Amino acid sequence: MSVADRVRELVLPLLAERQLDLYDVELAGQVVRVAVEGADKLDLDVLSEASRAISRTLDEADPISGRYTLEVTSPGLERNLRTPEHFGGAVGETVKIKTEPDVEGDRRVEGVLDSAGPAGIAVRTGGDESGEPALRRLAYDEIARARTVFHWGPEANRAPAGARSGGRPRAAGTSDEKRERRS
């Protein structure tokens, strides 16, 4: 089991007690980033309390060797998309994707995420030379990086009704609480 999977296993029950959902666990060097979502607005108090609980649990279980910084945050307005579940939750939103170098076609793709399934995704792009919208299909292993894109404006990011799976509102803003652990 990877360190991220072990952290995920430890964090899930803590978040469930607080009516929060785990969006992602990311290990980047000495940073352990735990992104959480909630049906209600996430504020600094909610994130701080979750951070303290996660910190205590990680101290007790000690799944990470050496020093690290813990960040407990919301995924924010522009979210990294790494799992099929992330992509499924972003259907109907504008996305930016960078493909792996050996994938045929443009390496950078921007458009509306049309669908996400078990094998891959489809993105509606600006179109071809005639201006007709085009549908670019990509398997998950063809995607190097992907994220949602937030455009400022009254209707810019509104997905069609029912386009988002789960129908849960997205948390606005990002707040971090960082803690450094000494071993």
Backbone as a ProteinNet text record, in pm:
[ID]
protein_1_A
[PRIMARY]
MSVADRVRELVLPLLAERQLDLYDVELAGQVVRVAVEGADKLDLDVLSEASRAISRTLDEADPISGRYTLEVTSPGLERNLRTPEHFGGAVGETVKIKTEPDVEGDRRVEGVLDSAGPAGIAVRTGGDESGEPALRRLAYDEIARARTVFHWGPEANRAPAGARSGGRPRAAGTSDEKRERRS
[TERTIARY]
85.2	0	90	58.9	138.3	112	199.5	182.4	54.1	26.4	-96.5	-219.7	-216.6	-330	-346.5	-236.5	-243.6	-299.7	-253.6	-306.1	-455.5	-494.3	-635.6	-717.9	-669.4	-738	-755.7	-655.1	-661	-753	-757.6	-829.2	-979.5	-1018	-1159.3	-1255	-1230.2	-1325.6	-1331	-1217.4	-1214.7	-1301.6	-1293.1	-1371.1	-1519.6	-1550.9	-1690.6	-1757.7	-1684.8	-1738.2	-1775.1	-1707.1	-1726.4	-1810.7	-1874.2	-1954.3	-1875.1	-1750.7	-1664	-1629.1	-1597.8	-1555.7	-1410.1	-1339.2	-1201	-1199.2	-1136	-1121.5	-993.2	-882.9	-755.7	-653.1	-557.5	-437.1	-321.2	-234.8	-121.8	5.8	107.6	238.7	330.9	385.6	476.2	600.3	703	823.1	790.9	813.4	786.3	651.3	562.8	430.1	325.7	239.2	123.6	1.8	-61.8	-176.5	-304.1	-395	-523.5	-630.9	-696.2	-800.1	-936.3	-1019.2	-1149.8	-1260.2	-1379.7	-1499.3	-1607.8	-1705.3	-1820.5	-1944.7	-2059.3	-2185.8	-2210	-2164.5	-2175.2	-2046.5	-2048.3	-1930.9	-1816.2	-1698.5	-1579.9	-1521.2	-1498.2	-1432.3	-1308.2	-1234.6	-1108.1	-1128.6	-1238.2	-1263.6	-1281.5	-1357.9	-1381.2	-1250	-1173.1	-1045.7	-944.7	-943.6	-851	-882.2	-1009	-1048.2	-1014.2	-1041.2	-1006.3	-855.1	-780.4	-635.4	-580.5	-635.6	-590.4	-617.6	-736.8	-772.2	-683	-659	-573.5	-431.6	-383.3	-248.4	-229.1	-325.8	-316.8	-312.6	-398.9	-406.1	-277.9	-224.2	-99.1	17	17.1	120.7	114.7	-6.1	-23.9	10.8	-37.6	-18	120.3	179	312.4	332.5	244.9	258.2	364	419.1	512.7	644.9	750.8	881.6	942.9	1012.3	1080.7	989.7	1043.4	970.3	876.3	764.5	672.2	587.2	526.6	432.4	294.4	199.8	62.2	-15.9	-83.8	-175	-313.7	-409.8	-549.5	-619.4	-681	-731	-856.8	-927.5	-1032.7	-963.5	-1025.2	-962.9	-957	-1036.3	-1033	-1119.2	-1115.2	-1196	-1139.1	-1008	-944	-884.1	-946	-911.9	-827.9	-727.7	-655.2	-747.1	-741	-820.2	-722.7	-729	-633.8	-700.6	-822.1	-888	-1014.4	-1064.6	-1191.5	-1303.9	-1303	-1404.6	-1392.3	-1268.9	-1248.3	-1307.2	-1274.8	-1325.6	-1477.5	-1533.5	-1678.9	-1747.9	-1686.8	-1744.1	-1730.3	-1647.5	-1623.7	-1693.8	-1775.4	-1847.7	-1931.5	-1920.9	-1992.9	-1908.9	-1791.3	-1703.2	-1594.7	-1537	-1424	-1299.6	-1220.6	-1099.1	-981.7	-862.1	-737.8	-663.7	-618.1	-551.3	-421.4	-318.9	-193.1	-175.3	-157.6	-144.4	0.5	18.4	152.9	217.5	350.7	418.8	388	363.2	346.3	201.8	110.8	-29.8	-51.3	-121.8	-148.6	-238.6	-215.3	-296.2	-228.7	-300.3	-246.4	-218.5	-109.1	-70.8	-153	-198.9	-280.4	-423.9	-515.1	-655.8	-733.4	-817.1	-905.1	-1045.5	-1141.3	-1280	-1369.2	-1491.4	-1587.8	-1582.1	-1567	-1564.2	-1703.1	-1714.7	-1843	-1884.3	-1787.1	-1818	-1691.6	-1712.3	-1602.8	-1653.3	-1580.8	-1620.8	-1505.3	-1519.5	-1415.1	-1284	-1289.9	-1170	-1109.3	-1190.1	-1136.6	-1242.5	-1209	-1293.4	-1316.7	-1410.8	-1433.3	-1447.3	-1375.4	-1375.6	-1426.3	-1526.3	-1576.2	-1483.7	-1413.7	-1318.7	-1380	-1305.4	-1351.7	-1386.6	-1327.6	-1367.9	-1255.8	-1293.9	-1199.6	-1196	-1137.7	-1124.8	-1259.4	-1363.8	-1496.1	-1570.4	-1512.3	-1576.6	-1671.8	-1685.3	-1772	-1704.3	-1778.8	-1720.5	-1668.9	-1559.3	-1499.4	-1499.7	-1500.6	-1497.3	-1364.2	-1282.5	-1151.7	-1164	-1136.5	-1142.4	-1001.6	-986.6	-857.3	-875.6	-785.3	-781.1	-708.3	-736.4	-673	-520.5	-467	-320.9	-258	-338.9	-287.7	-280.5	-328.9	-335.2	-218.8	-136.4	-24.9	-74	-152.8	-208.8	-342.7	-429.8	-560.9	-612.4	-689	-750.6	-872.4	-960.8	-1073.6	-1023.4	-1099	-1062.8	-1177.7	-1145.6	-1247.5	-1239.9	-1352.5	-1362	-1449.7	-1402.1	-1480	-1591.6	-1708.7	-1823.7	-1949.9	-2065.2	-2189.5	-2231.3	-2211.8	-2257.7	-2143.4	-2020.3	-1907.4	-1885.7	-1909	-1877.9	-2000.7	-2116.1	-2238.6	-2250.2	-2254.6	-2272.5	-2421.5	-2453.6	-2594.5	-2657	-2786.1	-2855.1	-2829.3	-2791.3	-2766.7	-2632.8	-2547.3	-2420.3	-2321.8	-2326.3	-2233.9	-2289.2	-2204.7	-2251.8	-2260	-2355.4	-2371.2	-2451.7	-2454.8	-2534.2	-2493.8	-2376.2	-2332.1	-2262.6	-2289.1	-2219.9	-2071.8	-1992.7	-1848.2	-1812.1	-1709.5	-1660.3	-1583.8	-1603.3	-1534.3	-1413.2	-1306.3	-1187.1	-1100.5	-982.4	-888	-825	-819.6	-752.1	-660.3	-542.4	-445	-412.8	-395.6	-333.8	-215.9	-97.6	22.6	82	138.7	204.1	327.4	438.9	559.2	581	611.1	632.7	779.6	833.5	972.9	975.9	1062.3	1069.5	1182.1
-117.9	0	124.5	218.9	341.4	431	526.3	620.4	700.8	744.8	821.6	737.2	608.4	520	501	488.5	472.7	599.3	715.8	842.8	851.4	817	818.8	730.3	611.6	517.1	574.5	644.8	704	825.6	902.6	1029.9	1013.7	915.8	899.9	896.2	815.6	814.6	948.5	1016.6	1147.2	1248.5	1246.9	1341	1305.3	1176.9	1134	1181	1176.2	1224.5	1372.3	1446.1	1590.7	1627.7	1530.4	1548.4	1616.3	1573.8	1621.4	1503.8	1533.1	1430.5	1453.3	1346.6	1355.6	1374.6	1481.6	1503.5	1437.5	1456.9	1402.4	1402.7	1311.7	1311.2	1315.9	1413.9	1431.2	1443.6	1370	1380.8	1448.6	1562.2	1636.3	1671.6	1590.3	1611.5	1588.8	1690.7	1680.4	1740.6	1757.8	1813.3	1704.3	1689.2	1599.8	1690.6	1691.6	1780.1	1696.7	1731.1	1662.8	1764.5	1740	1830.3	1771.9	1855.3	1810.6	1896.8	1837	1907.3	1888.2	1976.8	1963.5	2012.5	1961	2006.2	2152.3	2192.7	2332.5	2404.8	2534.5	2617.3	2576.3	2558.1	2530.7	2663.7	2678.2	2799.1	2759	2857.9	2833.2	2752	2773.6	2697.3	2548.6	2517	2377.2	2312.3	2382.3	2327.4	2314.2	2408.9	2403.6	2284.4	2262.3	2151	2018.2	2007.3	1886.3	1866.5	1973.7	1966	1913.5	1963.5	1916	1766.5	1722.3	1580.5	1493.3	1537.5	1461.8	1457.7	1569.1	1576.9	1478.8	1476.1	1382.8	1238.3	1206.2	1068.9	1029.6	1119.4	1088.7	1075.9	1156.6	1143.3	1006.3	959.2	829.6	713.3	715.7	604.1	606.9	725.1	745.9	678.4	706.5	643	707.7	821.2	897.6	907.2	861.4	867.6	1006.5	1053.2	1181	1299.6	1417.3	1542.2	1565.3	1629.9	1666.9	1784.2	1850.1	1958.3	1909.2	1921.2	1882.4	2005.3	1994.1	2099.1	2038.5	2097.9	2057.7	2175.4	2150.3	2258.3	2214.7	2309.8	2275.7	2260.6	2192.2	2180.3	2312.7	2410.7	2541.3	2549.3	2664.6	2688.1	2616.5	2611.5	2538.2	2412.5	2300.1	2173.7	2086.7	2023.2	1921	1801.7	1742.8	1624.5	1508.7	1411.2	1299.8	1163.9	1151.6	1021	1024	906.9	904.4	974.5	965.1	1032.3	1184.5	1236.4	1380.1	1425.7	1351.4	1387.7	1377.5	1273.6	1256.7	1372.8	1425.3	1539	1670.3	1673.4	1797.5	1800.1	1699.9	1699	1826.5	1893.7	2018.6	2141.6	2122.4	2235	2251.1	2371.1	2396.9	2335.7	2266.8	2200.8	2233.7	2227.4	2236.1	2105.5	2047.3	1918.1	1925.8	1864	1845.8	1695.7	1651.8	1508.6	1464	1334.5	1276.4	1307.6	1313.9	1353.9	1266.7	1138.7	1049.5	1037.5	1118.5	1111.6	1193.1	1134.5	1201.8	1323.6	1428.8	1549.7	1656.3	1767	1877.2	1829.4	1876.2	1837.9	1910.5	2030.3	2108.7	2113.3	2077.7	2070.5	2153.1	2243.9	2319.8	2314.4	2290.1	2284.6	2242.3	2206	2163	2011.3	1961.5	1817.4	1762.3	1687.4	1636.9	1509.2	1420.9	1295.9	1239.3	1152.8	1083.3	944.8	844.6	707.1	629.6	500	418.8	415.7	433.8	423.5	558.5	665.4	793.3	901.1	1008.8	1128.2	1174.9	1267.7	1336.9	1485.6	1569.4	1714.4	1780	1869.1	1949.7	2069.7	2078	2187.6	2293.1	2402.5	2513.1	2473.1	2366.6	2319.9	2311.9	2277.1	2263	2391.6	2383.6	2502.1	2562.5	2480.7	2530.7	2593.5	2584.7	2641.6	2546.1	2425.7	2324.7	2271.6	2258.7	2200.7	2059.5	2026.9	1894.8	1823.2	1692.5	1612.1	1538.1	1566.2	1501	1395.9	1272.5	1161.9	1126.3	1106.3	1069.9	961.2	864	763.9	828	781.6	840.6	832.6	723.5	710.8	801.7	870.1	966.7	1108.1	1126.3	1258.7	1276.4	1378.4	1408.7	1493.8	1597.9	1687.2	1737.3	1763.9	1820	1898.4	2003.4	2082.6	2153.3	2191.4	2274	2416.7	2496.4	2636.6	2722.7	2822.8	2914.9	3043.1	3082.1	3208.4	3303	3423	3521.7	3574.1	3587.7	3640.6	3573.5	3636.5	3586.6	3447.7	3412.8	3284.5	3199.6	3243.6	3180	3035.3	2997.7	2863	2779	2828.1	2754.7	2633.9	2515.9	2392.7	2374.6	2305.8	2278.7	2201.9	2218.6	2151.3	2002.2	1945.6	1802.6	1757.8	1849.6	1809.8	1760.2	1814.5	1772	1651.2	1550.4	1433.4	1468.6	1412.6	1437.4	1560.9	1658.9	1778.3	1861.3	1838.2	1909.1	2037.6	2147.9	2271.8	2259.6	2331.1	2331.7	2430.3	2398.4	2489.4	2601.1	2722	2835.9	2870.3	2905.8	2951.8	2837.6	2871.2	2774.1	2830.8	2749.2	2787.3	2674.7	2707.3	2607	2624.7	2513.3	2516.8	2424.1	2474.3	2394.4	2362.4	2245.1	2202	2123.2	2150.5	2074.6	1975.9	1853.1	1748	1716	1705.5	1666.2	1522	1442.7	1302.8	1280.2
0	0	0	-88	-95.8	25.1	47.2	158.2	139.5	17.2	-9.2	21.3	-15.3	14.6	164.9	236.6	382.4	447.3	402.2	454.5	424	302.4	262.2	355.9	384	472.2	613.4	662.8	797	802.8	695.1	692.4	667.6	587.8	549.7	669.1	773.2	885.8	960.3	970.5	1038.7	964.7	833	753.5	756.2	752	756.2	885.5	997.3	1125.4	1118	1032.4	1021.1	898.9	836.9	715.8	604.8	590	483.7	393.5	268.8	173.9	137.6	114.3	70	-80	-126.7	-270.2	-320.3	-245.7	-292.2	-180.5	-191.1	-108.2	-205.4	-185.8	-276.4	-194.4	-235.3	-173.1	-273.5	-235.2	-323	-242.3	-256.1	-175.2	-28.9	52.9	196.2	233.8	136.8	162.5	143.1	243.3	235.2	226.4	110.2	87.1	88.1	178.7	190.6	150.9	37.7	-11.1	27	90.3	138.6	81.1	73	27.2	131.1	128.2	215.5	146.1	187.7	130.3	165.1	283.1	325.4	290.7	306.6	279.9	372.2	313.5	393.1	436.2	565.8	613.1	691.7	736.2	805	932.1	1005.2	1127.1	1097	994.1	956.3	913.3	829.7	783.2	897	988.5	1103.2	1192.1	1219.3	1305	1237.1	1108.5	1033.7	1032.9	1017.2	1015.6	1148.6	1259.7	1391.1	1408.4	1367.9	1380.4	1291.9	1169.2	1077.5	1130.4	1181	1235.2	1350.8	1444.7	1558.4	1509.5	1414	1363.6	1291.7	1210.7	1139.9	1238.2	1344.7	1447.1	1513.6	1544.1	1610.4	1518.3	1395.6	1302.6	1237.2	1225.2	1167.9	1031.4	932.5	801.2	711.5	756	673	746.1	681.2	746.5	726.1	827.5	817.6	841.9	809.8	828.6	711.3	739.6	633.5	679.7	584.7	611.5	571	660.6	632.4	589.1	476.5	429.7	416.6	484.9	469.5	403.8	289.5	205.1	130.5	75.6	-20.5	-156.1	-251.1	-382.2	-457.7	-416.8	-479.7	-604.1	-667.3	-787.2	-908.7	-919.1	-1028	-966	-997.8	-933.8	-1025.4	-966.9	-1041.6	-1059.9	-1176.6	-1207.6	-1227.8	-1136.8	-1145	-1152.4	-1103.4	-1098.3	-1184.9	-1223	-1296.3	-1219.1	-1086.2	-1004.8	-1016	-1018	-1035.1	-1168.6	-1274.3	-1406.7	-1409.8	-1349.8	-1346.9	-1278	-1173	-1101.1	-1174.7	-1278.2	-1352.4	-1488.1	-1518.8	-1647.2	-1656.7	-1770.7	-1793.1	-1763.6	-1705.3	-1673	-1779	-1784.9	-1873.3	-1811.4	-1894.7	-1848	-1939.5	-1881.9	-1958.5	-1935.7	-2045.4	-2038.7	-2116.7	-2061.3	-2132.4	-2148.1	-2272.2	-2297.8	-2281.8	-2274.3	-2273.9	-2409.1	-2416.1	-2540.6	-2662.1	-2644.6	-2758.9	-2807.5	-2754.8	-2794.5	-2921.6	-3017	-3143.8	-3122.1	-3198.8	-3189.7	-3104	-3085.4	-3005.8	-2864.4	-2809.8	-2674.4	-2569.2	-2601	-2507.7	-2558.7	-2471.2	-2506.7	-2405.2	-2454.6	-2366.1	-2424.1	-2336.8	-2379.1	-2263.9	-2297.2	-2195.8	-2186	-2064.3	-2041.9	-2069.7	-2178.3	-2225.9	-2153	-2128.4	-2059.7	-1997.5	-1897.2	-1830.7	-1794.6	-1836.8	-1809.2	-1749.4	-1737.9	-1675.6	-1754.4	-1887	-1970.1	-2007.5	-2006.3	-2048.7	-2054.4	-2123.9	-2127.5	-2270.7	-2286.7	-2413	-2380.6	-2457.5	-2438	-2565.1	-2549.7	-2661.8	-2674.3	-2785.2	-2806	-2896.8	-2917.8	-3000.4	-3141.1	-3191	-3322.6	-3422.9	-3542.1	-3652.1	-3735	-3853.3	-3939.1	-3975.7	-3985.6	-4023.8	-3904.8	-3786.6	-3669.1	-3598.7	-3652.9	-3590.7	-3463.7	-3354.7	-3234	-3261.1	-3199.3	-3216.2	-3081.7	-3085.9	-2965	-2962	-2862.1	-2847.5	-2738.6	-2774	-2678.7	-2633.4	-2502.4	-2445.8	-2341.1	-2343.6	-2236.8	-2118.2	-1998.6	-1880	-1885.5	-1941.8	-1946.6	-2052.6	-2132.6	-2230	-2172.3	-2050.8	-1988.6	-1891.6	-1917	-1826.4	-1709	-1738.5	-1635.9	-1682.8	-1585.1	-1618.8	-1499.4	-1528.9	-1422.2	-1477.8	-1386	-1426.1	-1441.8	-1516.7	-1540.7	-1492	-1412.3	-1364	-1445.7	-1504	-1577.4	-1496.9	-1473.6	-1399.1	-1486	-1429.8	-1501.9	-1451.8	-1474	-1415.8	-1463.5	-1588.4	-1640.5	-1694.1	-1678.2	-1744.9	-1704.9	-1579.2	-1533.8	-1504.9	-1540.5	-1509.7	-1601.9	-1542.1	-1618.6	-1647	-1754.4	-1782.2	-1665.6	-1644.7	-1534.3	-1541.2	-1426.9	-1417.1	-1472.5	-1516.6	-1575.7	-1472	-1352.2	-1248	-1176	-1161.1	-1086.8	-939.8	-871.1	-728.9	-698.1	-787.1	-768.2	-648	-593.2	-474.3	-514.6	-446.4	-481.1	-450.3	-523.7	-503.4	-393.5	-317	-214.1	-282.4	-236.2	-295	-211.8	-279.1	-209.2	-160.6	-116.5	-65.2	60	161.5	284.8	325.1	367.1	407.8	554.1	619.4	750.9	740.6	770.6	753.9	889.6	896.6	1017.6	979.7	1041.2	1014.8	1128.2	1091.9	1190.5	1195.1	1312.1	1329.4	1377.4	1316.3	1357.6	1457
[MASK]
+++++++++++++++++++++++++++++++++++++++++++++++++++++++++++++++++++++++++++++++++++++++++++++++++++++++++++++++++++++++++++++++++++++++++++++++++++++++++++++++++++++++++++++++++++++++

